[in-house]
Amino acid sequence: MLQFDALAHINEITPRPILFVYGDKAHSIAFSERAYKLANEPKEKYIVKDAEHIDLYDQVDKIPFDKFESFFKGNFK
């Protein structure tokens, strides 16, 4: 498990659209930026202001539901 490279096969996801969502105060921001850089198009990132990683799990006021809805409606018809 410690040797698992989550980004080793990110290029296999495309050409499916990928939406990267992360908080501007997340400790994992470097991982998210690396994943975005390695991903092929189509890709999009959305950075939630004043949010840590865990906030996007249970802080309903910080979860960008509108962004999710528009992304899915626009990319998965």
C-alpha positions as a LaTeX table, in Angstrom:
\begin{tabular}{lrrr}
\hline
Residue & $x$ (\AA) & $y$ (\AA) & $z$ (\AA) \\
\hline
Met1 & 0.00 & 0.00 & 0.00 \\
Leu2 & 2.81 & 2.42 & 0.79 \\
Gln3 & 4.22 & 1.90 & $-2.70$ \\
Phe4 & 0.93 & 2.66 & $-4.46$ \\
Asp5 & 1.33 & 5.57 & $-6.86$ \\
Ala6 & $-2.14$ & 7.04 & $-7.30$ \\
Leu7 & $-1.04$ & 9.15 & $-10.26$ \\
Ala8 & 0.82 & 6.47 & $-12.21$ \\
His9 & $-2.13$ & 5.87 & $-14.54$ \\
Ile10 & $-3.91$ & 9.22 & $-14.54$ \\
Asn11 & $-3.50$ & 9.48 & $-18.30$ \\
Glu12 & $-5.79$ & 6.44 & $-18.66$ \\
Ile13 & $-8.75$ & 8.47 & $-17.36$ \\
Thr14 & $-8.77$ & 10.80 & $-20.34$ \\
Pro15 & $-10.42$ & 11.65 & $-22.66$ \\
Arg16 & $-13.06$ & 11.63 & $-19.92$ \\
Pro17 & $-13.56$ & 15.02 & $-18.24$ \\
Ile18 & $-11.94$ & 15.46 & $-14.82$ \\
Leu19 & $-12.89$ & 18.09 & $-12.27$ \\
Phe20 & $-10.33$ & 18.78 & $-9.54$ \\
Val21 & $-11.85$ & 20.47 & $-6.50$ \\
Tyr22 & $-9.75$ & 21.47 & $-3.52$ \\
Gly23 & $-9.53$ & 24.08 & $-0.83$ \\
Asp24 & $-7.02$ & 26.90 & $-0.88$ \\
Lys25 & $-5.96$ & 25.97 & 2.66 \\
Ala26 & $-5.71$ & 22.21 & 2.08 \\
His27 & $-2.52$ & 20.47 & 3.17 \\
Ser28 & $-2.90$ & 18.31 & 0.06 \\
Ile29 & $-2.85$ & 21.26 & $-2.35$ \\
Ala30 & 0.53 & 20.24 & $-3.82$ \\
Phe31 & $-0.83$ & 16.76 & $-4.62$ \\
Ser32 & $-3.90$ & 18.28 & $-6.28$ \\
Glu33 & $-1.78$ & 20.66 & $-8.37$ \\
Arg34 & 0.47 & 17.77 & $-9.44$ \\
Ala35 & $-2.52$ & 15.63 & $-10.38$ \\
Tyr36 & $-3.98$ & 18.50 & $-12.42$ \\
Lys37 & $-0.68$ & 19.05 & $-14.21$ \\
Leu38 & $-0.35$ & 15.35 & $-15.08$ \\
Ala39 & $-3.93$ & 14.95 & $-16.28$ \\
Asn40 & $-4.74$ & 15.31 & $-19.94$ \\
Glu41 & $-7.58$ & 17.40 & $-21.32$ \\
Pro42 & $-10.42$ & 17.81 & $-20.81$ \\
Lys43 & $-9.74$ & 18.93 & $-17.27$ \\
Glu44 & $-10.84$ & 21.71 & $-14.99$ \\
Lys45 & $-9.93$ & 22.83 & $-11.49$ \\
Tyr46 & $-12.03$ & 24.66 & $-8.97$ \\
Ile47 & $-10.39$ & 26.04 & $-5.84$ \\
Val48 & $-12.66$ & 26.68 & $-2.87$ \\
Lys49 & $-11.65$ & 29.76 & $-0.90$ \\
Asp50 & $-11.10$ & 29.45 & 2.85 \\
Ala51 & $-11.41$ & 25.64 & 2.80 \\
Glu52 & $-9.24$ & 22.82 & 4.04 \\
His53 & $-9.34$ & 19.31 & 2.60 \\
Ile54 & $-11.74$ & 17.93 & 5.19 \\
Asp55 & $-14.10$ & 20.91 & 4.89 \\
Leu56 & $-15.20$ & 19.66 & 1.48 \\
Tyr57 & $-16.57$ & 16.48 & 3.06 \\
Asp58 & $-18.89$ & 17.88 & 5.68 \\
Gln59 & $-19.04$ & 21.68 & 5.61 \\
Val60 & $-22.14$ & 21.99 & 3.44 \\
Asp61 & $-21.71$ & 25.75 & 3.08 \\
Lys62 & $-18.27$ & 25.22 & 1.49 \\
Ile63 & $-19.09$ & 22.35 & $-0.86$ \\
Pro64 & $-19.50$ & 23.80 & $-4.37$ \\
Phe65 & $-22.69$ & 21.96 & $-5.32$ \\
Asp66 & $-23.43$ & 24.43 & $-8.13$ \\
Lys67 & $-20.03$ & 23.75 & $-9.67$ \\
Phe68 & $-20.57$ & 19.99 & $-9.49$ \\
Glu69 & $-23.98$ & 20.31 & $-11.11$ \\
Ser70 & $-22.76$ & 22.49 & $-13.97$ \\
Phe71 & $-19.72$ & 20.28 & $-14.57$ \\
Phe72 & $-21.74$ & 17.07 & $-14.75$ \\
Lys73 & $-24.54$ & 18.58 & $-16.81$ \\
Gly74 & $-22.05$ & 20.10 & $-19.24$ \\
Asn75 & $-19.81$ & 17.07 & $-19.62$ \\
Phe76 & $-21.99$ & 13.99 & $-19.20$ \\
Lys77 & $-25.01$ & 14.12 & $-21.45$ \\
\hline
\end{tabular}
